[in-house]
Amino acid sequence: MEHIIKNGFVYCPQNGVDGEKMDICIKDGKIVEQVSSDANVIDADGKIVMPGGVDPHTHIAGAKVNVGRMYRPEDSKRDVEAGQSGGRAGSGFSVPSTFMTGQRYAQMGYTTAMEAAMPPLLARHTHEEFHDTPIIDHAAYPLFGNNWFVMQYLKDGDIDGCAAYTSWLLKATKGYTIKIVNPGGTEAWAWGGNVHGIHDPTPYFDIESFDIIRGLAEVNEMLGLPHAIHLHCNDLGHPGNFETTLASFDVPKGIKANPQTGSRDAVLYATHVQFHSYGGTSWRDVVSEAPTVADYINKNDHIVFDVGQVTLDETTTMTADGPMEFDLHSLNGLKWANCDVELETGSGLVPFIYAARAPVPALQWAVGIELFLLTKDAGKVCLTTDSPNAGPFTRYPRVISWLMSNKARKDLIDGELHKWAQRKSSVATLDREYSFLEIAQITRSTPAKVLGLSDTKGHLGVGADADVAIYNFNPETQDQSVDYRALESAMQHAAYVLKDGQIVVKDGTVTNPTLRGRSYWVDTSVDETIYNEVLANVEKTFKQYYSVNFANYPVQDEYLPHSAPVKGVMQ
Amino acid sequence: MITLTPKEQPEVPIEIDTITPDSLAGKSLDEIKNMPILHGNGQVPLAEFFEVEGDAGATAAETKILIDGDVSQTKRIGQGMTAGEITVKGSVNNYVGAEMEGGLITVEGNAKGWAGQNMRGGELEILGNAGDYVGSAYRGDWRGMSGGKITVHGDVKNEIAEYMNGGKMVIKGDVAIMPGIHMNNGVLIIEGNVIARTGGEMAGGTIVVKGIIDEFLAGFEYLGVEKDIEVEGEVIPGAFYKFRGDYAIKGAKGTVYAAVAGNAHIAP
């Protein structure tokens, strides 16, 4: 099947295309130089054309997401949608059901979304949910930062052993990257505590967050993984945590990026940095330290980050940072779910209401916007809401309207937003407005590059996957700075979305809900002798401590009908 | 007045939340007959299960609906209505008056579960018995009934007034367990007996029990005996033990009055 997308305003940062009117040709699911005269013509005259969106950090599949669905029936009731064009019905505002998740990403022009926290032991469940999440390409990030094997190898200084174990676990779970959440802290939570800062040792293993981050960053580059280590720093959400954040950012500095695929040059991907940029000592004297954090990012090139923008909604927080969720439950008194995953990690969930009129959510909103506006290079920042933690992913169009329109921000700040946003941050003094090219960067090319997927994702050059979003907004005749609501509406329901060369959304409605995306995972090879030694050790430990058999642990190939392995090679 | 005379009630329940004084106001008889209601997972016209007669008023407030018979397989009667009147001559299924904001619903028979769920205003009167969760919150939600008045003349079952945030509920008969669980505000008056766990984990609001409480919770502080108590402007005659709690919840300020007569076993 051939398509030609005619006369759109094309934004493709990777190829330096900034709103030029041009045609995009598609054949057999790829972007090509030209097509025959038989090609289906898609008229994009007066519309914006971008590569399909890439979400590098979201929570859409797996055990804790499902707990969110089960323990928040009131969230399901709030948002119910009938099936569309042969697709399945769904429900859930902050934690949508699988079918609705895939459909709503597609409606916004997103074609790739990454599940940011997968307990290795529960990998099968995650892949099963992916199987029911239509359209979008996806991958899951196994959790390594509180894993007993990782902590033991790193404590013993056995970096080769740690690398071999990591290689095996990525293969066994069909995982994509090294995810680190509150390193040492979630293990400490299993002992009823937490760690504070990067030099506070975790119980029993007696290893510091510093060693875990540094060791796993070295392993990441030894294995030549496509993505950088994906770090959720210690002390999330605590006033005064920006010092821990900056210290954590510094840990992998100096390690050389060594991706075997793609063109990433960062060695650290820091996630939802908004939650990690607070000054002060308590919720009384808390202030924004986003300018300090943004200044560090502007001066250093080893880091790419996402924001975790608060959207001022009622939502569901869910994270492998177990102790943080207990703190949150103590703060707002709402229902709390907690889960321990033997030997590996844990998690917690609490509903949260980010009310615009309340002081703390207003400040959190401001911190996120400051991070966006003060980071000079859109090649270092990705748009996320840490969905659903700071707000559901369905609010990305609204976040885009805040970034592109000073008036949108001013209307909110002068309107219902609590005065803390102005008093404790610099947000009201910032008048930068993102361009469409920069929006394409933070939602497309930057995440694709740091994920190691920029050969085929996040751009519209020849050879790229034909994932294309077309929005009904004319940058020549419409001014998004003034009419920001029209922009939000256009980005919420794309005029057309193509996935692998097939039309999946037309006029904002999903037309092809049975299409399934590919499952990325990382297939690395390491020195066989070390690998076998490590496996023998792992098997022994399984017999001693795990409640499942070693042989029953790895995810079988059958779980990935659209398997897309990405190669890494140990140096 | 619009009269709905039920034909045979189906085995699979029907849901008529689309049929309220608000939605009927200003409509012709033919339009009303063809209004969609839910039967299982499909839609059918109202006339499929009801004989429809009469005229709707111009506004919701001027519209009265009479359901002339037993509708024990019909759910969501008067859901979300803001004004007007509904009278049911028989018994109803779940969710009668759920999310209602105004107007009056009278059920002359019995109601099943979730009567007046998340009610915000208006009045719901049930002359027979009601089931579990009268005036409670939607499953999982921590924000329950916030206004209006529910009166049940008969008995009710478990967890009534769960997460109640405001309004008033009067139960003239007996109650099973956990009335006013997680209650935060509002008034619950029980004229009959309660089996156990009155006001479990309540943080605020007032519960008055005129009958006998078989078992009372340990998380309440005994404050002494009060006579002719005043609750939200209404004087309730008699002598009552007064308790504050449930201290299982930090900073709880709920009040439970239990009649002195018959409740000596729960006073310290």
Interface residues (C-beta under 8 A of the other chain):
Chain A: Y71 R72 P73 E74 D75 K77 L334 K335
Chain B: A137 Y138 R139 G140 D141 W142
